[in-house]
Amino acid sequence: MTISSLIVKCKLGNEENIASRLRKFCGITVEEVLQGQLILVMENESLNEAHEMMDKEINNIPGVLGIYPAYIYFEDEFSA
């Protein structure tokens, strides 16, 4: 299990549209909508899945300028 807190920088005026799209993703909670940025909490099965979600899903939403992790917690996937 991986839990991440992310700051998503976006073009001004696109915050609500991007937040609306992100709320449809399984495992993403939009915690705050601010001017030019969103604060998210994201839960994924693995660190790899979290990276893929950021790189291939969130980053490709029109108006997203960048994704900046504030923290990432993950359990060792190979531990018993």
C-alpha positions as CSV (number, residue, x, y, z in Angstrom):
1,M,0.0,0.0,0.0
2,T,1.3,3.5,-0.9
3,I,-0.2,6.7,0.4
4,S,0.9,10.0,-1.2
5,S,0.2,13.6,-0.6
6,L,0.5,15.6,-3.8
7,I,0.5,19.3,-4.8
8,V,-0.8,19.6,-8.3
9,K,0.0,22.9,-10.0
10,C,-2.5,24.0,-12.6
11,K,-3.2,26.8,-15.0
12,L,-5.2,29.5,-13.3
13,G,-8.9,29.1,-13.9
14,N,-8.7,25.3,-14.4
15,E,-8.7,24.3,-10.8
16,E,-12.3,23.2,-10.5
17,N,-12.3,21.4,-13.8
18,I,-9.2,19.4,-12.9
19,A,-10.5,18.7,-9.4
20,S,-13.7,17.3,-10.9
21,R,-11.8,15.0,-13.2
22,L,-9.5,13.8,-10.3
23,R,-12.5,13.0,-8.1
24,K,-13.5,10.3,-10.6
25,F,-10.2,8.4,-10.1
26,C,-10.3,5.5,-7.7
27,G,-8.0,6.2,-4.8
28,I,-7.7,10.0,-5.2
29,T,-9.2,12.4,-2.7
30,V,-9.1,16.1,-3.5
31,E,-8.4,17.7,-0.1
32,E,-8.1,21.4,-1.1
33,V,-8.7,23.5,-4.2
34,L,-6.6,26.7,-4.1
35,Q,-5.7,29.3,-6.7
36,G,-3.4,27.6,-9.1
37,Q,-3.0,24.4,-7.2
38,L,-4.8,21.3,-5.7
39,I,-3.9,19.3,-2.7
40,L,-4.5,15.5,-3.1
41,V,-4.2,12.3,-1.1
42,M,-3.7,9.3,-3.3
43,E,-3.8,5.6,-2.3
44,N,-2.3,2.9,-4.6
45,E,-1.4,-0.8,-4.2
46,S,2.3,-0.2,-5.0
47,L,4.9,2.6,-5.4
48,N,5.0,1.7,-9.1
49,E,1.3,2.1,-9.5
50,A,1.5,5.5,-7.8
51,H,4.2,6.6,-10.2
52,E,2.2,5.4,-13.2
53,M,-0.9,7.3,-11.9
54,M,1.0,10.5,-11.5
55,D,2.9,10.2,-14.8
56,K,0.3,8.8,-17.2
57,E,-3.0,9.9,-15.7
58,I,-2.8,13.1,-13.7
59,N,0.0,14.7,-15.7
60,N,-2.0,14.3,-18.9
61,I,-5.1,16.2,-17.7
62,P,-5.3,19.4,-19.7
63,G,-4.3,22.4,-17.5
64,V,-2.0,20.4,-15.2
65,L,1.4,22.1,-15.1
66,G,3.2,19.8,-12.6
67,I,2.9,17.3,-9.8
68,Y,4.9,17.7,-6.6
69,P,4.8,15.0,-3.9
70,A,4.7,16.4,-0.4
71,Y,5.2,12.9,1.1
72,I,5.0,9.3,0.1
73,Y,4.5,6.4,2.5
74,F,4.8,2.8,1.3
75,E,5.1,-0.5,3.0
76,D,7.7,-2.9,1.7
77,E,5.9,-5.0,-0.9
78,F,8.2,-8.0,-0.2
79,S,7.7,-8.0,3.6
80,A,5.6,-10.7,5.2
